[in-house]
Amino acid sequence: MQGRKQSVSRIAVITGLNRKEVKRLRDQPLIEKSRLDERYNRAARVISGWLEDPAFQDAKGDPDCLPLEGDRSFSALVKRFSGDMPPRAVADELMRVGAMELTPHEEYRLTARGYVPGRGVAEELQVLGTDTRDLIETIDHNLSGAPDGARFQRKVMYDNVPVKHVAGFRKLGARLGQNLLEQLNSWLSERDRDSNPKVEGHGRARIGIGIYAIEEIHEPEGKDKSG
């Protein structure tokens, strides 16, 4: 029924998650109250600013190498896109996850086009776990809301593809997905008050689009009977 909140059981059936996990995810505190999510957003904004702001790019329009201090520096980048975060703390985090490196000339070089928390650390995995909550909230909204207010939720998948094409699709998906996310990021950063304090308007909304890969090997290469 439209307008009625979906039950835990209903969401479990739709998503394939068990009822206990659905309830745990729905009981999580709001995302905007999470300090981990705030740190994630700030690190991501620094990388986005480095990619998009001409003030921190070289003559070719690529992210330039930046010294720690100065008018055109990593500290200036952090101040512009991450507010009051200590530049060295941001530098340590980006270097820890492999998104940035220190050159022999003591300058910082960007080595990734996005911020992905390090693996194997519970705190970072908790940040990535918010993706699951976001997906469930979107499913819940689309099941219970009016059709004309549905959120975008699509996927493309085929289930009888030779294993030799897995790696190629992985690279294609990563490249096209990253390009799309960077275009959306550019649009959002121009309208986000943290990135652009001059933005006009009232209220506050958290909006975005998430992309994830689907990959499941049913029969290893050389084991199938199709030929």
C-alpha positions as CSV (number, residue, x, y, z in Angstrom):
1,M,0.0,0.0,0.0
2,Q,1.4,3.4,-1.0
3,G,2.3,5.7,1.8
4,R,2.7,2.9,4.3
5,K,6.1,2.2,5.9
6,Q,7.4,-1.2,4.7
7,S,7.9,-3.9,7.4
8,V,11.2,-5.5,8.3
9,S,9.9,-8.8,6.8
10,R,8.9,-7.1,3.5
11,I,12.3,-5.5,3.1
12,A,14.1,-8.8,4.0
13,V,12.2,-10.6,1.2
14,I,13.0,-7.9,-1.3
15,T,16.7,-7.5,-0.5
16,G,17.6,-11.1,0.5
17,L,18.9,-9.9,3.8
18,N,17.7,-11.6,7.0
19,R,15.3,-9.8,9.3
20,K,17.8,-9.3,12.0
21,E,20.2,-7.5,9.6
22,V,17.5,-5.4,8.1
23,K,16.4,-4.3,11.6
24,R,20.0,-3.5,12.7
25,L,20.5,-1.4,9.6
26,R,17.2,0.5,10.0
27,D,18.1,1.2,13.7
28,Q,21.4,2.8,12.8
29,P,21.7,6.5,13.7
30,L,21.1,9.0,10.9
31,I,24.0,9.3,8.6
32,E,24.5,13.0,9.1
33,K,25.2,12.4,12.8
34,S,28.1,10.1,12.1
35,R,31.6,11.4,12.7
36,L,32.9,8.7,10.4
37,D,30.7,9.8,7.6
38,E,31.8,13.4,8.1
39,R,35.5,12.4,7.8
40,Y,34.7,10.4,4.7
41,N,32.9,13.4,3.1
42,R,35.7,15.8,4.0
43,A,38.4,13.6,2.5
44,A,36.3,13.0,-0.6
45,R,35.8,16.8,-1.0
46,V,39.5,17.5,-0.8
47,I,40.1,15.0,-3.7
48,S,37.2,16.4,-5.7
49,G,38.5,20.0,-5.3
50,W,42.0,18.9,-6.3
51,L,40.5,17.3,-9.5
52,E,38.2,20.2,-10.4
53,D,39.5,23.5,-9.1
54,P,41.8,25.2,-11.7
55,A,43.7,26.9,-8.8
56,F,45.2,23.5,-7.9
57,Q,45.8,22.2,-11.4
58,D,48.7,22.2,-13.8
59,A,48.8,23.7,-17.3
60,K,47.1,20.5,-18.7
61,G,44.2,20.7,-16.3
62,D,45.4,17.8,-14.2
63,P,45.8,17.9,-10.4
64,D,49.2,19.6,-9.7
65,C,51.8,18.6,-7.1
66,L,51.4,20.8,-4.1
67,P,53.7,21.8,-1.2
68,L,52.2,21.5,2.3
69,E,52.2,25.3,3.0
70,G,51.8,28.4,0.9
71,D,49.2,30.3,-1.1
72,R,48.8,27.5,-3.6
73,S,49.4,24.5,-1.4
74,F,47.8,21.4,0.1
75,S,46.9,23.4,3.2
76,A,45.1,25.9,1.0
77,L,43.3,23.1,-0.7
78,V,42.2,21.6,2.6
79,K,41.1,24.9,3.9
80,R,39.0,25.6,0.8
81,F,37.3,22.2,0.6
82,S,37.4,20.8,4.1
83,G,37.0,23.7,6.5
84,D,38.8,23.4,9.8
85,M,40.3,20.0,9.3
86,P,44.1,20.0,10.1
87,P,45.9,19.7,6.8
88,R,48.4,17.2,8.2
89,A,45.6,15.0,9.4
90,V,44.0,15.0,6.0
91,A,47.4,14.3,4.4
92,D,48.1,11.4,6.7
93,E,44.6,9.9,5.9
94,L,45.0,10.3,2.1
95,M,48.4,8.8,2.2
96,R,47.3,5.9,4.4
97,V,44.6,4.8,1.9
98,G,47.0,5.3,-1.1
99,A,45.2,8.3,-2.6
100,M,48.2,10.5,-2.3
101,E,52.0,10.3,-2.2
102,L,54.9,12.5,-1.2
103,T,57.3,13.3,-4.0
104,P,61.1,13.5,-3.7
105,H,60.6,17.3,-3.8
106,E,58.5,17.2,-0.7
107,E,55.3,17.9,-2.6
108,Y,52.0,15.9,-2.5
109,R,50.8,14.1,-5.6
110,L,47.3,12.8,-6.1
111,T,47.3,9.1,-7.0
112,A,43.6,8.3,-7.0
113,R,40.5,9.9,-8.3
114,G,38.3,9.0,-5.3
115,Y,38.5,8.3,-1.6
116,V,38.1,4.6,-0.5
117,P,38.8,3.9,3.2
118,G,41.4,1.3,3.8
119,R,40.4,-2.3,4.1
120,G,40.6,-4.5,7.2
121,V,39.9,-1.7,9.6
122,A,36.5,-1.9,11.4
123,E,36.1,1.9,11.5
124,E,36.5,2.2,7.7
125,L,34.3,-0.8,7.0
126,Q,31.6,0.9,9.0
127,V,31.8,3.9,6.7
128,L,31.4,1.6,3.7
129,G,28.5,-0.1,5.4
130,T,26.4,3.0,5.1
131,D,26.0,2.1,1.4
132,T,23.9,-0.8,2.5
133,R,21.7,1.4,4.6
134,D,21.3,3.9,1.7
135,L,20.2,1.1,-0.7
136,I,17.7,-0.3,1.8
137,E,16.3,3.2,2.4
138,T,15.9,3.7,-1.4
139,I,14.1,0.3,-1.7
140,D,11.9,1.2,1.2
141,H,11.0,4.6,-0.3
142,N,10.3,3.1,-3.7
143,L,8.0,0.4,-2.2
144,S,6.0,2.7,0.0
145,G,6.0,6.0,-1.9
146,A,4.1,7.3,-4.9
147,P,5.5,6.1,-8.3
148,D,6.1,9.7,-9.5
149,G,8.4,10.3,-6.5
150,A,10.5,7.1,-6.9
151,R,14.2,7.4,-6.6
152,F,16.5,6.2,-9.3
153,Q,17.3,2.4,-8.8
154,R,18.5,0.4,-11.8
155,K,21.0,-2.3,-12.6
156,V,22.3,-4.2,-15.7
157,M,23.3,-7.8,-15.3
158,Y,23.7,-11.0,-17.4
159,D,24.2,-14.4,-15.9
160,N,25.8,-16.6,-18.7
161,V,29.0,-14.7,-19.6
162,P,32.3,-16.5,-20.1
163,V,34.7,-16.0,-17.3
164,K,37.3,-14.5,-19.6
165,H,35.2,-11.3,-19.9
166,V,35.0,-10.7,-16.2
167,A,38.2,-8.7,-16.0
168,G,37.4,-6.6,-19.0
169,F,33.9,-5.7,-17.7
170,R,35.5,-4.9,-14.3
171,K,37.7,-2.3,-16.0
172,L,35.0,-1.0,-18.2
173,G,32.6,-0.6,-15.3
174,A,35.2,1.1,-13.1
175,R,36.1,3.6,-15.9
176,L,32.6,4.5,-16.9
177,G,31.3,4.5,-13.3
178,Q,34.2,6.8,-12.2
179,N,33.4,9.2,-15.1
180,L,29.8,9.4,-14.2
181,L,30.5,9.9,-10.5
182,E,32.9,12.7,-11.3
183,Q,30.3,14.5,-13.4
184,L,27.7,14.2,-10.7
185,N,30.3,15.3,-8.1
186,S,31.0,18.4,-10.1
187,W,27.3,19.3,-10.2
188,L,26.8,18.6,-6.5
189,S,29.9,20.5,-5.3
190,E,28.7,23.6,-7.0
191,R,25.5,23.4,-5.0
192,D,26.9,22.2,-1.7
193,R,27.3,24.8,1.0
194,D,30.4,23.2,2.5
195,S,32.2,23.3,-0.9
196,N,30.6,26.6,-2.0
197,P,29.5,28.9,0.8
198,K,27.9,31.3,-1.6
199,V,25.2,28.9,-2.6
200,E,21.7,30.4,-2.0
201,G,18.8,28.4,-0.6
202,H,17.3,27.1,2.6
203,G,17.0,23.8,4.3
204,R,19.4,20.9,4.1
205,A,19.3,17.7,2.0
206,R,21.7,14.8,1.6
207,I,21.6,13.6,-2.0
208,G,23.7,11.4,-4.2
209,I,24.0,8.3,-6.4
210,G,25.9,5.1,-5.5
211,I,27.4,2.6,-8.0
212,Y,28.4,-0.9,-7.1
213,A,29.7,-3.9,-9.2
214,I,28.0,-7.3,-9.4
215,E,30.4,-10.3,-9.9
216,E,29.7,-13.9,-9.1
217,I,31.5,-16.9,-10.7
218,H,29.2,-19.8,-10.9
219,E,31.6,-22.1,-12.8
220,P,35.4,-21.4,-12.9
221,E,37.0,-21.1,-16.4
222,G,37.7,-24.5,-17.8
223,K,35.0,-26.2,-15.7
224,D,31.9,-25.5,-17.7
225,K,30.4,-27.9,-20.1
226,S,29.3,-25.5,-22.8
227,G,32.2,-26.2,-25.1
